[in-house]
Amino acid sequence: MTLKDKKVVIIGGSSGMGLAIAKAAVAEQAKVVIAGRSPQKLEDALAEIEDNVLVYPVDITDMASLQGFFQREGEIDHLVIAGGFVKWGGFKEMPVEDAIAAMNSKFFGQYRAIQAATVCPGGSITLFSGVLSRRPKVGTAAVTAVNAAVEGLGQALAVELAPVRVNVIAPGLVKTPAYSAMPDGERQAMYESAAKALPVGYVGEPEDIAAVALMLMTNPYITGTVIDVDGGSRLVQ
Ligand SMILES: NC(=O)c1ccc[n+]([C@@H]2O[C@H](COP(=O)([O-])OP(=O)(O)OC[C@H]3O[C@@H](n4cnc5c(N)ncnc54)[C@H](OP(=O)(O)O)[C@@H]3O)[C@@H](O)[C@H]2O)c1
């Protein structure tokens, strides 16, 4: 199975792992549509990729926005959802409203997008969780719960939406703009310390995840999986 002339929608495709997936799919001659909230980020992504890509503003916390988007797109071959808000914080200290907002964005955002989309039989849906689903740390209860919920959703939908295939990518730490708000020194220190601890000896790049996302789109025998792409993080951290 190839991606040539396949219609691939990537929500969260204007940054980080989603953008790397968009570039890799375009390189395989797919027709790619990138969606996200910020018109500026979408324009920047369009300028970076140029050919065989369209961009469209969508907010996964807003069902009407998703319905309008997918009505316009019609039937698609592959859907990737690589975005959503998460919040870290001590369980006792973090307001429950922040945990609800994270669940509403990252978990229900993916849930809504799949409900609104029409994916053709034999096509695929790829969701994003994260290593914390099964390797929690102090201060990550809400993110851990959101990621675990995404993994449960992916497996349930692999059964219910068949013959559409549904899989989940669980990344470890990956160098993306998600960390751009951190001071440079702090971010570098985090990457260096993570790299030392990881069996692979380096922190993941968005392209590492894109390679797996393309494999999930094109391998017809994979569904209902959660694939850890984390440099071995869950074994050592
Ligand atoms: N980077 C890591 O170390 C890491 C580790 C574990 C798991 N993950 C997970 O992997 C996924 C991708 O992360 P990333 O690091 O590549 O993120 P990123 O670089 O921050 O990109 C996130 C993308 O999602 C879009 N987005 C965010 N909220 C949205 C919303 N409500 N509606 C539509 N689009 C939205 C963003 O565009 P707009 O802001 O313009 O909407 C952007 O295109 C996320 O689910 C993240 O939780 C990341």
The ligand as an ORCA input file, in Angstrom:
! r2SCAN-3c Opt
* xyz 0 1
  N       6.769     16.666     22.145
  C       6.785     15.731     23.078
  O       7.795     15.542     23.783
  C       5.565     14.860     23.305
  C       5.678     13.784     24.206
  C       4.593     12.939     24.408
  C       3.404     13.159     23.720
  N       3.304     14.219     22.852
  C       2.028     14.393     22.132
  O       2.281     14.346     20.742
  C       1.349     15.185     20.040
  C       2.106     16.166     19.142
  O       2.943     16.969     19.974
  P       4.003     18.034     19.399
  O       5.075     18.113     20.414
  O       4.322     17.728     17.991
  O       3.134     19.371     19.509
  P       3.318     20.847     18.870
  O       4.620     20.997     18.163
  O       2.981     21.788     19.975
  O       2.157     20.882     17.775
  C       0.818     20.751     18.176
  C      -0.052     20.914     16.945
  O      -1.419     20.730     17.341
  C      -2.185     21.880     16.981
  N      -3.255     22.057     17.984
  C      -3.113     22.266     19.309
  N      -4.326     22.414     19.881
  C      -5.243     22.295     18.884
  C      -6.652     22.366     18.835
  N      -7.403     22.631     19.926
  N      -7.273     22.198     17.642
  C      -6.551     21.952     16.526
  N      -5.210     21.871     16.500
  C      -4.558     22.040     17.677
  C      -1.157     23.021     16.971
  O      -1.554     24.137     16.179
  P      -2.374     25.375     16.854
  O      -1.714     25.673     18.168
  O      -2.286     26.446     15.848
  O      -3.771     24.867     17.025
  C       0.030     22.310     16.334
  O      -0.148     22.212     14.928
  C       0.494     15.843     21.121
  O      -0.679     15.084     21.307
  C       1.368     15.742     22.367
  O       0.610     15.745     23.579
  C       4.342     15.072     22.642
*
